Amino acid sequence: MDTVFTNRSHGGTQGVYTHQSSATGTAMTFSVFVPDHAEGAQLPVLWFLSGLTCTYANVTEKGEYRAACAKAGIIFIAPDTSPRGDAVPDDDGYDFGKGAGFYVDATQAPWAANFRMRTYIEEELPALIAAQFPVADMARQGITGHSMGGHGALTIGLRNPGRYRSVSAFSPIVSPLNCPWGEKALGGYLGPDKAAWREYDACSLIEHGARLSDLLVDQGEADNFLHEQLKTGLLVMACRKAGIPAAIRMQPGYDHSYYFISTFMADHVAWHAERLIA
């Protein structure tokens, strides 16, 4: 792991780091904010998965999480959304290829060689964090994300219930099986058999028995992707049917942007802190 830069901020250290990933076969860059802490202390970890077209930098620069994380004593980690580099295959659209890994392990050529973001997020990067950041308490992890990253947070949390004590999301894609973004991404990465898509669909995972102890979701009512792509109502129905305690909050006047995310970021950090800090 190499350090790109570190900066002091809000009583902590914001760093950006790069390493060579065995999962993606490329260099990967991520950011980590570590609050000041006593020597020998261990702090819980909150993962943030970003959305379409984003890198680690979007939330790092615009998410406004550092003050809340410093106050709560929580490490904040923001990975990239896909492999990068000239040798990585790409697509002309913004919603597939680079910047749009959808947190899946692709099985179809030419994507399967590099687009293994599920393995990267669930296995490789946590192992690297545990090795390189002794302050990180990997027994106390939470996960959140935005849009495509909200989809990632929900599905990863549902598939790994013993790992994450807390799961939340901003404007998540709740059912890729039932929206154009998901149909394009999962069809391209996984092939036409929709049975293979179900482990990457939050509503389908819930329908087939996956559970969370509780859930926090914020969704802007003025989000122009709400009705065609995000379909928050499907998650409301799935949680209600499964008996999952879910605070799914529709926020009047807010859109899909980081103006929205940054407004409610401190709420999410505090909500995770209640579940991560004993």
C-alpha positions as a Markdown table, in Angstrom:
| # | Residue | x | y | z |
|---|---|---|---|---|
| 1 | Met | 0.0 | 0.0 | 0.0 |
| 2 | Asp | 1.3 | 3.5 | -0.9 |
| 3 | Thr | 0.2 | 6.8 | 0.5 |
| 4 | Val | -1.0 | 9.3 | -2.1 |
| 5 | Phe | -1.4 | 12.1 | 0.5 |
| 6 | Thr | -2.6 | 12.7 | 4.1 |
| 7 | Asn | -4.2 | 15.9 | 5.5 |
| 8 | Arg | -5.3 | 17.0 | 9.0 |
| 9 | Ser | -9.0 | 17.6 | 9.2 |
| 10 | His | -11.5 | 17.9 | 12.1 |
| 11 | Gly | -9.2 | 16.4 | 14.6 |
| 12 | Gly | -8.2 | 13.4 | 12.5 |
| 13 | Thr | -6.2 | 12.4 | 9.5 |
| 14 | Gln | -7.7 | 12.1 | 6.0 |
| 15 | Gly | -5.6 | 9.8 | 3.8 |
| 16 | Val | -5.7 | 8.6 | 0.3 |
| 17 | Tyr | -4.0 | 5.3 | -0.6 |
| 18 | Thr | -3.3 | 3.1 | -3.5 |
| 19 | His | -2.4 | -0.6 | -3.9 |
| 20 | Gln | -2.2 | -3.3 | -6.5 |
| 21 | Ser | -5.4 | -5.4 | -6.3 |
| 22 | Ser | -5.3 | -9.1 | -7.0 |
| 23 | Ala | -9.1 | -9.1 | -7.3 |
| 24 | Thr | -9.3 | -6.6 | -10.1 |
| 25 | Gly | -5.8 | -7.0 | -11.5 |
| 26 | Thr | -5.3 | -3.2 | -11.4 |
| 27 | Ala | -4.2 | -0.4 | -9.1 |
| 28 | Met | -7.0 | 0.6 | -6.8 |
| 29 | Thr | -7.3 | 3.9 | -4.8 |
| 30 | Phe | -9.3 | 4.5 | -1.7 |
| 31 | Ser | -9.6 | 7.0 | 1.1 |
| 32 | Val | -9.5 | 6.5 | 4.9 |
| 33 | Phe | -10.4 | 9.1 | 7.6 |
| 34 | Val | -9.0 | 8.1 | 11.1 |
| 35 | Pro | -10.1 | 10.3 | 14.0 |
| 36 | Asp | -7.5 | 11.1 | 16.7 |
| 37 | His | -7.4 | 8.4 | 19.3 |
| 38 | Ala | -5.5 | 7.1 | 22.3 |
| 39 | Glu | -2.5 | 5.0 | 21.7 |
| 40 | Gly | -3.6 | 1.3 | 21.4 |
| 41 | Ala | -7.2 | 2.2 | 20.9 |
| 42 | Gln | -9.3 | 0.5 | 18.2 |
| 43 | Leu | -12.1 | 2.3 | 16.4 |
| 44 | Pro | -15.1 | 1.0 | 14.5 |
| 45 | Val | -15.2 | 1.2 | 10.7 |
| 46 | Leu | -17.9 | 2.7 | 8.5 |
| 47 | Trp | -17.7 | 1.8 | 4.8 |
| 48 | Phe | -19.2 | 4.2 | 2.1 |
| 49 | Leu | -19.8 | 2.8 | -1.4 |
| 50 | Ser | -20.2 | 5.4 | -4.1 |
| 51 | Gly | -22.5 | 5.6 | -7.1 |
| 52 | Leu | -22.3 | 5.7 | -10.8 |
| 53 | Thr | -19.5 | 7.7 | -12.4 |
| 54 | Cys | -17.9 | 8.3 | -9.0 |
| 55 | Thr | -14.5 | 7.5 | -7.5 |
| 56 | Tyr | -13.4 | 7.5 | -3.8 |
| 57 | Ala | -13.0 | 11.3 | -4.3 |
| 58 | Asn | -16.6 | 12.3 | -4.5 |
| 59 | Val | -17.6 | 11.5 | -1.0 |
| 60 | Thr | -14.1 | 12.3 | 0.3 |
| 61 | Glu | -14.4 | 15.9 | -1.0 |
| 62 | Lys | -18.1 | 16.5 | -0.8 |
| 63 | Gly | -19.6 | 14.1 | 1.8 |
| 64 | Glu | -19.0 | 16.3 | 4.9 |
| 65 | Tyr | -18.6 | 13.2 | 7.2 |
| 66 | Arg | -15.3 | 14.1 | 9.0 |
| 67 | Ala | -16.7 | 16.2 | 11.8 |
| 68 | Ala | -19.3 | 13.6 | 12.6 |
| 69 | Cys | -16.9 | 10.7 | 12.4 |
| 70 | Ala | -14.3 | 12.6 | 14.6 |
| 71 | Lys | -17.0 | 13.3 | 17.2 |
| 72 | Ala | -18.2 | 9.6 | 17.2 |
| 73 | Gly | -14.7 | 8.1 | 16.9 |
| 74 | Ile | -15.5 | 6.2 | 13.7 |
| 75 | Ile | -13.1 | 5.4 | 10.8 |
| 76 | Phe | -14.6 | 6.2 | 7.4 |
| 77 | Ile | -13.4 | 4.3 | 4.3 |
| 78 | Ala | -14.4 | 5.1 | 0.7 |
| 79 | Pro | -13.3 | 2.7 | -2.0 |
| 80 | Asp | -13.5 | 3.3 | -5.7 |
| 81 | Thr | -16.4 | 2.0 | -7.8 |
| 82 | Ser | -14.6 | 0.0 | -10.4 |
| 83 | Pro | -11.2 | -1.0 | -11.7 |
| 84 | Arg | -9.4 | 1.6 | -13.7 |
| 85 | Gly | -6.6 | 1.8 | -16.3 |
| 86 | Asp | -6.1 | 1.7 | -20.1 |
| 87 | Ala | -6.2 | -2.2 | -20.2 |
| 88 | Val | -9.6 | -2.3 | -18.4 |
| 89 | Pro | -12.5 | -2.8 | -20.8 |
| 90 | Asp | -15.1 | 0.0 | -20.9 |
| 91 | Asp | -18.4 | 1.0 | -22.4 |
| 92 | Asp | -19.5 | 4.3 | -24.0 |
| 93 | Gly | -22.3 | 4.8 | -21.4 |
| 94 | Tyr | -21.9 | 6.2 | -17.9 |
| 95 | Asp | -23.9 | 3.4 | -16.4 |
| 96 | Phe | -21.6 | 0.4 | -17.4 |
| 97 | Gly | -17.9 | -0.3 | -17.3 |
| 98 | Lys | -15.5 | 2.1 | -15.6 |
| 99 | Gly | -17.1 | 3.9 | -12.7 |
| 100 | Ala | -20.0 | 1.5 | -12.8 |
| 101 | Gly | -18.8 | -1.8 | -11.3 |
| 102 | Phe | -22.2 | -2.4 | -9.4 |
| 103 | Tyr | -20.3 | -4.3 | -6.7 |
| 104 | Val | -20.6 | -7.6 | -8.5 |
| 105 | Asp | -18.1 | -10.3 | -9.6 |
| 106 | Ala | -18.6 | -10.3 | -13.4 |
| 107 | Thr | -18.8 | -13.7 | -15.1 |
| 108 | Gln | -19.0 | -12.6 | -18.8 |
| 109 | Ala | -16.2 | -11.7 | -21.1 |
| 110 | Pro | -14.5 | -9.2 | -21.3 |
| 111 | Trp | -15.6 | -8.0 | -17.9 |
| 112 | Ala | -14.8 | -11.0 | -15.8 |
| 113 | Ala | -11.0 | -10.5 | -15.8 |
| 114 | Asn | -11.2 | -7.1 | -13.9 |
| 115 | Phe | -14.7 | -6.4 | -12.7 |
| 116 | Arg | -14.6 | -8.3 | -9.4 |
| 117 | Met | -15.8 | -5.6 | -7.1 |
| 118 | Arg | -17.7 | -8.0 | -4.8 |
| 119 | Thr | -14.5 | -9.8 | -4.0 |
| 120 | Tyr | -12.6 | -6.6 | -3.7 |
| 121 | Ile | -15.1 | -5.0 | -1.2 |
| 122 | Glu | -16.0 | -8.1 | 0.7 |
| 123 | Glu | -12.6 | -9.7 | 1.0 |
| 124 | Glu | -9.5 | -8.0 | -0.4 |
| 125 | Leu | -9.9 | -4.4 | 0.9 |
| 126 | Pro | -11.0 | -5.4 | 4.4 |
| 127 | Ala | -8.0 | -7.7 | 4.7 |
| 128 | Leu | -5.7 | -4.8 | 3.6 |
| 129 | Ile | -7.3 | -2.4 | 6.1 |
| 130 | Ala | -6.9 | -5.0 | 8.9 |
| 131 | Ala | -3.2 | -5.4 | 8.0 |
| 132 | Gln | -2.3 | -1.7 | 7.5 |
| 133 | Phe | -4.5 | 0.0 | 10.0 |
| 134 | Pro | -4.2 | -1.6 | 13.4 |
| 135 | Val | -6.6 | 1.0 | 14.8 |
| 136 | Ala | -9.4 | -0.4 | 12.8 |
| 137 | Asp | -11.7 | -2.7 | 14.8 |
| 138 | Met | -12.9 | -5.1 | 12.1 |
| 139 | Ala | -15.3 | -6.7 | 14.6 |
| 140 | Arg | -17.3 | -3.5 | 14.5 |
| 141 | Gln | -18.2 | -2.6 | 10.9 |
| 142 | Gly | -21.0 | -0.7 | 9.4 |
| 143 | Ile | -21.7 | 0.0 | 5.7 |
| 144 | Thr | -23.6 | 2.6 | 3.8 |
| 145 | Gly | -23.6 | 4.0 | 0.3 |
| 146 | His | -25.3 | 6.1 | -2.4 |
| 147 | Ser | -27.4 | 5.0 | -5.4 |
| 148 | Met | -25.4 | 2.2 | -7.0 |
| 149 | Gly | -23.4 | 2.2 | -3.8 |
| 150 | Gly | -26.6 | 2.1 | -1.8 |
| 151 | His | -27.4 | -1.1 | -3.8 |
| 152 | Gly | -23.9 | -2.3 | -2.9 |
| 153 | Ala | -24.4 | -1.5 | 0.8 |
| 154 | Leu | -27.8 | -3.2 | 1.0 |
| 155 | Thr | -26.8 | -6.4 | -0.9 |
| 156 | Ile | -23.4 | -6.8 | 0.9 |
| 157 | Gly | -25.0 | -6.2 | 4.2 |
| 158 | Leu | -27.8 | -8.7 | 3.5 |
| 159 | Arg | -25.3 | -11.4 | 2.3 |
| 160 | Asn | -23.0 | -10.9 | 5.3 |
| 161 | Pro | -25.3 | -10.4 | 8.3 |
| 162 | Gly | -22.7 | -11.4 | 10.8 |
| 163 | Arg | -20.1 | -8.9 | 9.6 |
| 164 | Tyr | -21.9 | -5.6 | 9.6 |
| 165 | Arg | -23.6 | -4.4 | 12.8 |
| 166 | Ser | -25.3 | -1.6 | 10.9 |
| 167 | Val | -26.5 | -0.9 | 7.3 |
| 168 | Ser | -27.9 | 2.3 | 5.8 |
| 169 | Ala | -28.2 | 3.9 | 2.4 |
| 170 | Phe | -28.8 | 7.1 | 0.5 |
| 171 | Ser | -31.0 | 6.9 | -2.6 |
| 172 | Pro | -30.3 | 3.2 | -3.2 |
| 173 | Ile | -31.1 | 1.2 | -6.3 |
| 174 | Val | -33.2 | -1.3 | -4.4 |
| 175 | Ser | -34.0 | -3.8 | -7.1 |
| 176 | Pro | -31.7 | -4.0 | -10.1 |
| 177 | Leu | -33.9 | -6.8 | -11.5 |
| 178 | Asn | -36.6 | -4.2 | -12.0 |
| 179 | Cys | -34.9 | -1.1 | -13.4 |
| 180 | Pro | -33.0 | -0.1 | -16.6 |
| 181 | Trp | -29.7 | 0.5 | -14.8 |
| 182 | Gly | -29.8 | -2.9 | -13.2 |
| 183 | Glu | -30.9 | -4.7 | -16.3 |
| 184 | Lys | -28.0 | -3.3 | -18.3 |
| 185 | Ala | -25.4 | -3.8 | -15.6 |
| 186 | Leu | -26.3 | -7.2 | -14.4 |
| 187 | Gly | -27.1 | -8.5 | -17.9 |
| 188 | Gly | -23.7 | -7.3 | -19.1 |
| 189 | Tyr | -21.7 | -8.5 | -16.2 |
| 190 | Leu | -23.5 | -11.7 | -15.4 |
| 191 | Gly | -25.3 | -12.8 | -18.6 |
| 192 | Pro | -29.0 | -13.2 | -19.4 |
| 193 | Asp | -29.9 | -15.7 | -16.8 |
| 194 | Lys | -31.7 | -13.6 | -14.2 |
| 195 | Ala | -31.4 | -16.3 | -11.6 |
| 196 | Ala | -27.8 | -15.3 | -11.3 |
| 197 | Trp | -28.8 | -11.7 | -10.7 |
| 198 | Arg | -30.8 | -12.4 | -7.5 |
| 199 | Glu | -27.9 | -12.3 | -5.1 |
| 200 | Tyr | -27.3 | -8.7 | -6.2 |
| 201 | Asp | -30.8 | -7.5 | -5.7 |
| 202 | Ala | -31.8 | -6.3 | -2.2 |
| 203 | Cys | -35.5 | -7.0 | -2.5 |
| 204 | Ser | -34.9 | -10.5 | -3.9 |
| 205 | Leu | -32.4 | -11.3 | -1.1 |
| 206 | Ile | -35.0 | -10.2 | 1.5 |
| 207 | Glu | -37.7 | -12.2 | -0.3 |
| 208 | His | -35.5 | -15.3 | -0.1 |
| 209 | Gly | -34.8 | -15.0 | 3.6 |
| 210 | Ala | -31.9 | -12.5 | 4.1 |
| 211 | Arg | -32.5 | -10.2 | 7.1 |
| 212 | Leu | -31.1 | -7.1 | 8.7 |
| 213 | Ser | -31.6 | -6.2 | 12.4 |
| 214 | Asp | -32.7 | -2.7 | 11.2 |
| 215 | Leu | -32.1 | -0.3 | 8.4 |
| 216 | Leu | -31.9 | 3.4 | 7.7 |
| 217 | Val | -32.6 | 4.8 | 4.2 |
| 218 | Asp | -32.9 | 8.4 | 3.1 |
| 219 | Gln | -34.4 | 9.2 | -0.3 |
| 220 | Gly | -35.1 | 12.6 | -1.9 |
| 221 | Glu | -38.6 | 13.1 | -3.1 |
| 222 | Ala | -37.3 | 15.4 | -5.9 |
| 223 | Asp | -34.8 | 12.8 | -7.1 |
| 224 | Asn | -35.3 | 12.5 | -10.9 |
| 225 | Phe | -34.2 | 8.8 | -10.8 |
| 226 | Leu | -36.7 | 7.8 | -8.1 |
| 227 | His | -39.5 | 6.3 | -10.1 |
| 228 | Glu | -37.7 | 4.7 | -13.0 |
| 229 | Gln | -34.4 | 3.5 | -11.4 |
| 230 | Leu | -34.5 | 3.6 | -7.6 |
| 231 | Lys | -38.1 | 2.4 | -6.9 |
| 232 | Thr | -37.8 | 2.9 | -3.1 |
| 233 | Gly | -41.4 | 1.6 | -2.6 |
| 234 | Leu | -40.3 | -1.9 | -3.5 |
| 235 | Leu | -37.9 | -1.8 | -0.5 |
| 236 | Val | -40.6 | -0.5 | 1.8 |
| 237 | Met | -42.8 | -3.4 | 0.8 |
| 238 | Ala | -40.1 | -6.0 | 1.1 |
| 239 | Cys | -39.1 | -4.8 | 4.6 |
| 240 | Arg | -42.7 | -4.6 | 5.7 |
| 241 | Lys | -43.4 | -8.1 | 4.5 |
| 242 | Ala | -40.2 | -9.6 | 6.1 |
| 243 | Gly | -40.7 | -7.7 | 9.4 |
| 244 | Ile | -37.4 | -5.8 | 9.1 |
| 245 | Pro | -37.5 | -2.6 | 11.2 |
| 246 | Ala | -36.7 | 0.0 | 8.5 |
| 247 | Ala | -36.7 | 3.8 | 8.8 |
| 248 | Ile | -37.1 | 4.7 | 5.1 |
| 249 | Arg | -37.4 | 8.5 | 5.1 |
| 250 | Met | -38.7 | 10.4 | 2.0 |
| 251 | Gln | -37.1 | 13.8 | 2.2 |
| 252 | Pro | -39.1 | 16.6 | 0.5 |
| 253 | Gly | -37.3 | 18.8 | -2.0 |
| 254 | Tyr | -34.0 | 16.9 | -2.1 |
| 255 | Asp | -32.5 | 15.4 | -5.3 |
| 256 | His | -29.9 | 12.8 | -6.0 |
| 257 | Ser | -26.8 | 15.0 | -5.5 |
| 258 | Tyr | -24.2 | 15.4 | -2.8 |
| 259 | Tyr | -26.1 | 18.4 | -1.5 |
| 260 | Phe | -28.6 | 15.8 | -0.4 |
| 261 | Ile | -26.1 | 13.3 | 0.9 |
| 262 | Ser | -24.1 | 15.8 | 2.9 |
| 263 | Thr | -27.3 | 17.1 | 4.5 |
| 264 | Phe | -28.1 | 13.8 | 6.1 |
| 265 | Met | -24.6 | 12.4 | 6.4 |
| 266 | Ala | -24.2 | 13.3 | 10.1 |
| 267 | Asp | -27.5 | 11.6 | 10.8 |
| 268 | His | -26.2 | 8.4 | 9.3 |
| 269 | Val | -22.9 | 8.5 | 11.1 |
| 270 | Ala | -24.7 | 9.0 | 14.4 |
| 271 | Trp | -27.1 | 6.2 | 13.6 |
| 272 | His | -24.2 | 3.8 | 12.9 |
| 273 | Ala | -22.4 | 5.0 | 16.0 |
| 274 | Glu | -25.3 | 3.9 | 18.2 |
| 275 | Arg | -24.9 | 0.4 | 16.8 |
| 276 | Leu | -21.1 | 0.2 | 16.5 |
| 277 | Ile | -20.0 | 1.8 | 19.8 |
| 278 | Ala | -20.9 | -0.3 | 22.8 |
